[in-house]
Amino acid sequence: MNKRDFLKGAALAIPAAGLLQTLTRVAEGEDLSTAATMTGDYDATQHWYGMGVDIDKCIGCNRCVEACKTENNVPQEPFFFRTWIERYTIKADGEVTVACVSTQPARGEETPPVDPDVLRTFFVPKLCNQCANPPCVQVCPVGATFQSVDGVVLVDETRCIGCRYCIQACPYGARYLNPETHTADKCTFCYHRITKGLQPACVEVCPTQARIFGDFKDEASRLERFERMNQISVLKPDMNTRPKVRYAHLDGEVR
Amino acid sequence: MKIPEQIKRLGAVLGAVIAVVLLLRLVILPADMFSAKPHQAAKVVREMAKPPHYAGMTRCRECHADIYETKYAGHHRNIGCENCHGAAAEHAAAPASTKPPLPTEREFCYTCHAFDPSRPNGFPQISPTEHNPGKKCIRCHDPHDPVPPVTPSECSACHGTIVQAKAASSHATVECTTCHQVAEQHFVDPHSALPTKPRDREFCGQCHGKDATEVAAPKVDMTSHGSAYKCWDCHYPHAPEMKR
């Protein structure tokens, strides 16, 4: 084949491939203009997921953190988390310290002794707040981060260019750059589990039921009951992100 | 009016260009070049297709109903099987070929039950160095049905720091219940029924007022002694000698 034939072929093949692809999609009945709402038996429009966290119940055992890493193949190094536990220590002089709880066995060494100067101390589980008004989605320059129809903020790793803009934009520090794929990564509420009717891994293993998973569109869900029975706060309400992770018994010092 | 020949030809060329552009934009070029929506829909499908690693407690129950029932009757009822035994979706798919881990070492129980001041009051905790060091927890405690913790009869079980401070002070002989009324419910679920606290100066005056009958207590004139303040603004009731 000479150069002329090759160029002629290429000039025809490229549009032909596009046409073929479009025709195939149309033939399969795929809707090209909107995000899919039906996948198999699962109808995303019937759900609006959220999580409740009861601070008074969290014992800081870190099982949720370990389960999350196993379930979602998060790197085991201690600086990549989709969910993590913070230890708040508030002293009589008003000094507040926040420390991320390590997993065992390092955990045993860092447990602080009883200190009479400490007014109160407690654990706060943190994760992506799955904001209804997510700043990370607004800033993504390539549309890789988006909110699914059922309210979960996802990252399309084939589209993400790893610019880290969303990591900067998240007021909760919930995102990290995956060192293996070099794309932004975050909590998905275990999207592959919840769409099958399972609980997210962190909720599944929580020994004290400090985490409640549910659906705001389901009146009978445990999350709705959690909201009715407790005084509910969200993190950084002034940011107008409208988080779907709701906290009960949240201390005023928690940021 | 006759349209000039060159305008007709230019019009035909323009029409052809417009047709080609429209064909490119609407048919030939795939929609995901112009919108992220198809990419996002594909991502949702990809995300849903990921296999779960944790099977879920109800899945475990299908085979291990006996253990589930035992556990459900005990204090570990709310703990998922995979909390201790690890992710078991693989085991659920092929029970014979993979066995979930069976943690028996003492350190594993520390994850939840080692004392940590940040844990909520009333959660059963032990001091690893003092509670039968070296012995395995499972020798005495069945993890599927841990022995119910004995309801503490002494306040010191939870409020050790306060009791220690009080024991070394001149209030050593004063019972906790002299100043705090404690409902029975407080022993079962501490947060649901908090003990009462003295609310006014007159309460302290019952022992420390000029006319009080309590011989051993130092007396003050309740009307002149710091009358603008509550007693505990200056004196720590659990250890009155201590500087506030």
Interface residues (C-beta under 8 A of the other chain):
Chain A: P15 G18 L19 Q21 T22 R25 L32 S33 T34 A35 A36 T39 Y42 A44 D56 K57 C58 I59 G60 C61 N62 R63 A67 T70 E71 R87 Y88 T89 Q104 P105 R107 G108 T111 P112 P113 V114 D115 P116 V118 T121 F122 F123 V142 G143 A144 F146 S148 L154 V155 D156 E157 T158 R159 T188 C190 Y191 H192 R193 T195 K196 L198 Q199 A201 E204 V205 C206 P207 T208 Q209
Chain B: L24 V27 I28 L29 P30 A31 D32 S35 A36 K37 P38 H39 Q40 A41 A42 K43 V44 V45 E47 M48 A49 K50 P51 P52 H53 Y54 G56 M57 H76 N78 I79 G80 E82 N83 G86 A87 E107 F108 Y110 T111 C112 A114 F115 D116 P117 S118 R119 P120 F123 P128 T161 H191
